[in-house]
Amino acid sequence: QVQLVESGGGLVQAGGSLRLSCVASGSTFSIGAFGWYRQVPGKQRELVAVLSSSGAIKYADSVKGRFTISRENAKNTVFLQMNTLEPEDTAVYYCALRRTWGTSQSLADWRNVDYWGKGSLVTVTS
């Protein structure tokens, strides 16, 4: 089992920045994809950004150029630096871990995630 604990959400004005962190603990011997999804009420959970242990990265088109995902392997921690935030970025952000990497289509499907954090609310006001 893997436990994921997020931190760093909050309230920010449009154009501002936030940084999310997620620490993984437990059976972290095999991590294929580690990163973030988000969800707004009434919509499906969607990919934001994930990275692999070898450094491959997948971003959603809507966040490219604004968000940066990074990882500190020694501490099993993944970060999401979110800049130039927009009201459309308002959502609950979930840390996610998969045992395997995958195709773009596979990574985009939240049903393929093996472990989830509890979520961290990000609210962007206009």
Salt bridges, closest charged atoms under 4 A:
GLU46 OE2 - ARG38 NE 2.72
ASP61 OD1 - LYS64 NZ 3.13
GLU72 OE2 - LYS75 NZ 3.78
GLU86 OE2 - ARG66 NE 3.89
ASP89 OD1 - ARG38 NH1 3.00
ASP89 OD2 - ARG66 NH1 2.74
ASP109 OD2 - ARG111 NH2 2.90
